[in-house]
Structures are given as structure tokens and as C-alpha cells.
Amino acid sequence: MAVIQTNKSAMLYSEANQYTPGGVHTSIRNVDPHLIFTTADGAYIYDADGNRYIDYQAAFGPFVLGHRHPYVTEKVIEAIQRTDLFGVGTTDLEIRLSEKICRHVPSADMVLFCNSGSEATYHAIRLSRAVTGRRKLIKFQGCYHGWHDYVARNMLSAPDMIGKRDPGSAGMMDEAVDNTLVCTFNDLDDVEQTFKANPGEIAALIVEPIQHNIGCVLPQPGFLQGLRELCTQYGALLIFDEVITGFRHDIGGFQKVAGITPDLTTMGKAMANGFPIAAVAGKQSLMERFNTKPGGDVWFAGTYNGHAVGTAASIATLEMMERHNVHEYIFRLGERMRQGIRDIHQRLGIKAYVAGFGSVWTTYFLENEPRNYTDLMQNDAELYVAYRRKLLERGIFKLPMNIKRNHISFSHTEEDIDYTLQCIEDVLKELKESRG
Ligand SMILES: Cc1ncc(COP(=O)(O)O)c(C=O)c1O
């Protein structure tokens, strides 16, 4: 078994704890082992002790091209040698990026930029309430849409809290928690009953079109179409939260793949290959309610909105997708990975389900395709994390945490996939032997 040196990471982690609660700046980053990464390059990341890992965590998904992609870096440097932020009017970079997004994303007649996915979902929901004059929101158990009070409930709920009142944080406003209703993914009857039980009260339904925050739970045929129809029927806005799926699965988002057009779309992550920018987009009649247009009555603001770094990075990322077969390549490698893992399972007689779409995959240790968060309670969480820890010891970085997804980028090579498959086979053999 491989053993990695982590002394320098441990020292830095201990120092970080002196200044920062838990030593990390996002709660989900506090994972064991506490590796501190210092260098990133394409498909690889290096920790403070010099260990190299093939990175499939991809910082939760932004790196669709790979870390420090040369073209994106070049365009960002070019931009910041000329410009930064003015806080008045617009910029050539904002206009160029807006044009691209409106051209590629089916639901985007108009777009506005902000800095994080949480801001984008907040704006989309507040706009929905303003437009409909209604208060309630529907989300799905297991979906994550950011940290704010409107949506931070029923995310990774404990088994006994599934579907129940499960706020994600102390200090949340009761009114916000109680006006967010929770449904079961892939269950259109549940959604319809919820609309019926709250007549004229639901402003919007927000959904990750693929449940990537719990790995990869796919919408069953007809589910997204059914949501579209129910929202239209009951006068609610349909919000696709494409913060993960947007640009990773298609330059037009998963809505383009699925052929379903929501009223509003939120985007982030892969939009700028790791640089901070996010967006909310939608129909012109809705977007013009934002007070960026004189007379608009829905507040939209942010000191750093449209900063040159994020906009230049996003233009460069989308240009890469326009000019190269980025998706074809990462989808091919994704399929090779999934098939390779299935073959290994068959060879070793392991019962597991390899889920995925395009460049994203995960192996659940359960027998059948999961259709919702409840189904994932069958996953062997202990094995799931042990498997990831053992891969980490071999230089494969997947977040050692239950029901997390993995990402392939344009920088990963066939050799990376082959090496990963070899490690997966070795690790599964080892785990099989040790667990009898
Ligand atoms: C689907 C989805 N929406 C929204 C967010 C929030 O984005 P951010 O962390 O940039 O605020 C995330 C973050 O993981 C996400 O996965």
C-alpha cells in the first residue's frame, strides 16, 4: 500500500487553524486528510509535500479545460494589463461575454453577471417572487443551490430528516425556510401534489437538471419536460440551476441537451474555467424587471460584477469550446472511464452502480440506478469513502467524502484514464480482500 508524506500539509493546516475557524474558508473543504495544495497544472495538482495527484475533484467542477489553462491564463493576463474594474457603465468584455451566452444558451435572451452561484440563485428567486407576486419556492431533496436562506434546506439531510423540515444552518429566517417546499427528484406526482396543495402561492421551482450535488442522479425521461409543463400550468417560473451542468455538459447548458427551456437559468463554475464569475439569464420580459434597467424594480448590484478577470476568463473558456471539440473529447474520456470501471466490477464480481453523464461520473456502492436522494441511502458510505482514500494514496484525487462526483477536463489524457483505471482495479481488489 502506498503511503504519502503529509508533514508540510499538516504544519500549514495547523497554522491555518490559528487564524481561521477550522482552518478552511468553505465548510465542505474540511476533509481528512487535510492536504494543502500549492500547485496546479492541467490535470494535476501538487500538495505542499510535493505529492502529485490526478485531479478529478476539479474544485467542485469549474475546471472543464484543466487547471491554469494556457489560453485562459493568457487572455486574463492580456485583460488585466489593460483594464480591471470601473464601477460605472459597462465594458467591452461584459458585452462580448453577454453576446456569447445569449447566443449559446437557449433560455438566455438577456444575462446579468455576478460573482458566485449563490448570488445567481438568490437573484433568480427574488426576481421570480417579484414577477409572480407569490412567496413560495419548490426545491428538491438533495439539490444544492447555494448558502442563502431561500435554498439552504434539505441538502445532504440525515436519513431521518429526508423530506422533513431540515434547515442547513442555525440563524436562518423561519419564514424563508418555511416558504421553501421540498419535493422528491424524479417524482412528478409529488411536484403536482405540491402545486395543488399551495394554489396560487408558488413563485418558482428551482432544480439542478442533473442532481450533481449528490453525485450524478439523472432526470428520468419526461421528468424535466413534466416540470416545464407543471410550472407553466400553475403559473410558476422554472429555474434551471446550471451552475454545475452549464458549459460542462454543453456550451448551451444541459437545457440544450435536454431540449427543455426554463424561464431563468443560473450559471457559474465551468463558465470561466476556475475564475470567479456567475450569471443569471432568462427571458427579456423577466430580466428587464431588474433595476439595472431604469424603471426596473428588482435590485441587482455588486461591486465586483463583471470584473475583467472573470469576464476575460469566461470569454476565453467559451472560445475554447467554440473552436475545439472540448465536449466531444471530455465525453469520450468520461465514457471510457465509466466503461472501464464497469468492466473492473464485472471482473472482480463487485456489485456497484457507475453513474455519470459526459465528463462526470461516480461509483455508488449500491445495486440499482438511484433516482433520488432516498435511493442513495442504500449506498455503502463507508466503502465509498475508504475507496476514495485508497485512491488518494495512489495519486488519484477524488474528494474523500460520501456521494461526491468526479470530473474529467480537456487536460486529462487517455494515459491518465488508464492509470486511474489500473489504480481503481488494485484498490477494489485490496478492499475486497480486506472486507472478505
Ligand atoms: C448547483 C449549484 N448551484 C449553486 C451553487 C452555489 O455556487 P457558489 O458556491 O459559487 O456560490 C452551487 C455550488 O456548488 C451548485 O452546485
The ligand as an SDF file (V2000), in Angstrom:
LIG
                    3D

 16 16  0  0  0  0  0  0  0  0999 V2000
  -25.9750   23.6450   -8.4870 C   0  0  0  0  0  0  0  0  0  0  0  0
  -25.3280   24.7110   -7.6620 C   0  0  0  0  0  0  0  0  0  0  0  0
  -25.9220   25.8940   -7.5190 N   0  0  0  0  0  0  0  0  0  0  0  0
  -25.3800   26.8960   -6.8070 C   0  0  0  0  0  0  0  0  0  0  0  0
  -24.1820   26.7200   -6.1630 C   0  0  0  0  0  0  0  0  0  0  0  0
  -23.5840   27.8340   -5.3720 C   0  0  0  0  0  0  0  0  0  0  0  0
  -22.4930   28.3360   -6.0590 O   0  0  0  0  0  0  0  0  0  0  0  0
  -21.3290   29.1270   -5.2900 P   0  0  0  0  0  0  0  0  0  0  0  0
  -20.6190   28.1380   -4.4320 O   0  0  0  0  0  0  0  0  0  0  0  0
  -20.4920   29.6770   -6.4190 O   0  0  0  0  0  0  0  0  0  0  0  0
  -21.9970   30.1820   -4.5120 O   0  0  0  0  0  0  0  0  0  0  0  0
  -23.5090   25.5040   -6.2870 C   0  0  0  0  0  0  0  0  0  0  0  0
  -22.2170   25.2830   -5.6190 C   0  0  0  0  0  0  0  0  0  0  0  0
  -21.6970   24.2140   -5.5300 O   0  0  0  0  0  0  0  0  0  0  0  0
  -24.1070   24.4680   -7.0400 C   0  0  0  0  0  0  0  0  0  0  0  0
  -23.5200   23.2740   -7.1560 O   0  0  0  0  0  0  0  0  0  0  0  0
  1  2  1  0
  2  3  1  0
  2 15  2  0
  3  4  2  0
  4  5  1  0
  5  6  1  0
  5 12  2  0
  6  7  1  0
  7  8  1  0
  8  9  2  0
  8 10  1  0
  8 11  1  0
 12 13  1  0
 12 15  1  0
 13 14  2  0
 15 16  1  0
M  END
$$$$
